[in-house]
């Protein structure tokens, strides 16, 4: 190989070599209809389902650069969990 850095690398979804992926979070996001990009954003930031359901703020979600519909669905689901409702 010539070491060409112009070759695009295809990311492997939901894989972190340093930290294990929280598969429960991935599954939960999938149930909400999150895209691969959105799921990967959560994985890259090393969020866990517990973090999302107990610690995340709407500003945290905004910082992930989620699309409007995804941000709203995820935030609604977080709020529903906080209020004791199921999604």
C-alpha positions as CSV (number, residue, x, y, z in Angstrom):
1,X,0.0,0.0,0.0
2,X,1.3,3.5,-0.8
3,X,-0.1,5.2,2.2
4,X,-2.6,7.3,0.3
5,X,-4.7,9.2,2.8
6,X,-7.3,10.3,0.2
7,X,-9.0,6.9,0.4
8,X,-12.2,7.3,2.3
9,X,-12.7,5.0,5.3
10,X,-16.1,3.4,5.8
11,X,-17.1,3.7,9.5
12,X,-18.3,0.5,11.1
13,X,-21.5,1.3,12.9
14,X,-21.7,1.1,16.7
15,X,-18.1,0.0,17.3
16,X,-15.7,1.6,19.7
17,X,-12.4,0.0,20.1
18,X,-11.6,1.7,23.4
19,X,-15.0,1.4,25.1
20,X,-17.7,-1.1,24.7
21,X,-20.9,0.1,23.0
22,X,-24.0,0.2,25.1
23,X,-26.2,-2.1,23.0
24,X,-29.3,-1.3,25.1
25,X,-28.8,2.4,24.0
26,X,-28.4,1.4,20.4
27,X,-31.6,-0.8,20.6
28,X,-33.5,2.0,22.3
29,X,-32.5,4.6,19.8
30,X,-33.4,2.2,17.0
31,X,-36.9,1.7,18.5
32,X,-37.3,5.5,18.3
33,X,-36.4,5.4,14.6
34,X,-33.0,7.0,15.0
35,X,-30.7,7.0,11.9
36,X,-27.3,5.4,11.7
37,X,-25.7,8.8,12.0
38,X,-27.6,9.7,15.2
39,X,-26.8,6.3,16.8
40,X,-23.1,6.8,15.9
41,X,-23.1,10.2,17.4
42,X,-24.3,8.8,20.8
43,X,-21.7,5.9,20.5
44,X,-18.9,8.3,19.7
45,X,-19.8,10.4,22.7
46,X,-19.7,7.2,24.8
47,X,-23.3,7.7,26.1
48,X,-25.0,4.8,27.8
49,X,-28.8,4.3,28.0
50,X,-28.5,5.2,31.7
51,X,-26.8,8.5,30.9
52,X,-29.4,9.4,28.3
53,X,-32.4,8.6,30.5
54,X,-31.0,10.1,33.7
55,X,-28.4,12.8,32.9
56,X,-28.8,14.2,29.4
57,X,-30.2,17.6,28.8
58,X,-31.9,19.0,25.7
59,X,-28.8,21.1,25.1
60,X,-26.6,17.9,25.2
61,X,-28.9,16.5,22.5
62,X,-28.6,19.7,20.5
63,X,-24.8,19.4,20.7
64,X,-25.0,16.0,19.0
65,X,-26.2,17.9,15.9
66,X,-29.3,15.6,15.6
67,X,-31.9,16.5,13.0
68,X,-35.0,18.3,14.4
69,X,-37.4,15.3,14.2
70,X,-34.9,12.9,15.8
71,X,-34.0,15.4,18.5
72,X,-37.7,15.8,19.3
73,X,-38.5,12.1,19.4
74,X,-35.5,11.3,21.6
75,X,-36.2,14.2,24.0
76,X,-39.9,13.2,24.2
77,X,-38.9,9.7,25.0
78,X,-36.5,10.9,27.7
79,X,-39.2,13.1,29.2
80,X,-41.7,10.3,29.1
81,X,-39.3,8.0,31.0
82,X,-38.7,10.7,33.6
83,X,-42.5,11.1,34.0
84,X,-42.9,7.3,34.4
85,X,-44.5,6.8,31.0
86,X,-43.4,4.2,28.5
87,X,-42.6,5.0,24.9
